[in-house]
């Protein structure tokens, strides 16, 4: 008597969504405003505006730029916005925030543009054993996007999952 071993997981219609797959192009350059602060801590508006005005923003063209301050200085929001405005004027794709925030932003963009036809009436599993933790709002964004069209949503791995939603 012969027994055939079947991989039921690979034969299933189950679609796995892994947020790491949403971060396909994660190359960016940090633009740190710390050097433009007095003693690396205090923002002097006049000096800061002069540095922004005198900087050659076209050197960053073709790059994705994340605008940060690498220390714990308290920086007003307008300072980051001013840098973002100049980068935008120079045609540079930019983002205010650190690497983690940028990843969350990229994932959220992919969720916003997610092709619902690819998951329509199919069981979905949101991968749970990722190499890194993602911001919790990402999960709610995805659920709000897909729940109306999928047959079910689970969390975890195909071999061990937690049910989240099942269409009735």
N, C-alpha and C positions, 0 to 999 in steps of 0.2 A: 504494500500500500504506500503510495507516495502522497506527500502533503506539499501543497504549493503555498509558499509564504507570500502573502499579499501585503503590500504597503498601502493600507487603506487611506492614510493621510495624503499620499501623493496622488491617489485616485479620486480624492474628494474634490468638490467644487469650492472648498474653503479658500478664501483669499486672505493672505496675511498682509497687514499694513505695518510697516516698520518705519518709524520716523527717521531713522538714519538714512533710509533710501530717499527721503525728501531733501536731504542736504547734499545735492549732487555737486554743486560748485561752491565750495567753501573757501575760496581764496580771497583774502581781503588784506588791507593794510591798515594798521592802527595809525590814527593821527592824534598824537598826544598834545594837549594844550598846556601841559605842565610847564614846559620851558618858557612859555609866554607869561607866566605868573611871576610877580615879584617874590624873590626868594623861594620860588616854587610853590607858594602858598596863597598869595594875595593877588586878586585880580584888580588891576588899576585900569579903569575903563579906557582912558585916553591911550595909554600904552598898548593895551590889548587891541584896540581898533586899528592902531598904526601897524601893528604886527600883521593883523589880518589883511589890511589893505596892501601891505608891501610884499606879501607872500606870493610866490609864483604857483598858483593853483593848477596851471596847465601841466605841471610835472606829474600830477596824479591822474591825468586823463587816461582812460582805459582801465583804471583799477577800481575796485570796490573799496570804499574807505569807511572805517569805523571811527567815529569821533569820540575820544575818551579823555579823561584826566586820570593819570596813573597814580595819583596820591589821594589822600582823603580831604583835600581842600574843598571848601564849600564854594561851588561855582554857580552863579545864577544861570537859569535856563537860557536866557537871551544870548549868552556867550557861545553856547553850543549851537544855537540857532543861527548866529551870525556866521560861524564857520560853515555850517550846512548850506547857508544861502550862497556863500562864495563858491563852495564846491559845486553846487547846483548850477550857478552862473557859468562855471567853467566846463559844464557837461560831465561832471564826475558823479557817479552813483555813490551815495553816501548814507550813513546810518549813525544815529547818536546812540551809543551804548557799547557795552562790553561784548566779548565773544559769545557768552551764553545768551545774552539778549538777542544778538544777531542771529544765532542759530534758531531761536524761538521765532524770530521774525520770518526767517526763510521758510520754516515749517508752516507757519500760519499762511504765508503767501501760497504755498503749494496746496494747502487745504482749501483756501478760497477758490483756487482754480482747478480743484479736483474734478476729474471726469466721472460724473455719477453713473453714466451708462456702463462703465467698466465694472461696477459693483451692484448694479440693479438686480434685485431679487436673489442675491447670493449671500451665503454666510461669510461673515467677516471676523477675523481675529486681529485684534490690535496687539502687536508684539509687546510682551511684558518684560522680557529679559534682555534689555538693551544694555549696551556698554556704558551708557550714561543716563542720568535722570533728566527728564524734560519737565518744563514748567507745566503745572496741572491744567492751566487754561487751554493748553494745546489739545488735551483729551476732550474737553467739553466742546471746543471748536469742531473737532472731527465728528463727534457724536451728533452735534446739531446739523452738520453738513450731510451725513450719510444715513441717519436713522430713518428718514422718511422713505428711502428707496431700497434698503437692504432687507434680507429675510431675517438675519440675526447678527448680533454683535457679541463677541466674546473678548476676553482679555487674557493674555498669557502666551502659551505655546500650544501648538496643535495637539500635543500629547497630554497637556495639562492646562485646561483653561477654565476661566470663571465666566458664567453667562452674565451678560449685561442687559441684553434686549432680545426679544423674539417677537416677530410680527405675528399677530393673531388673525 
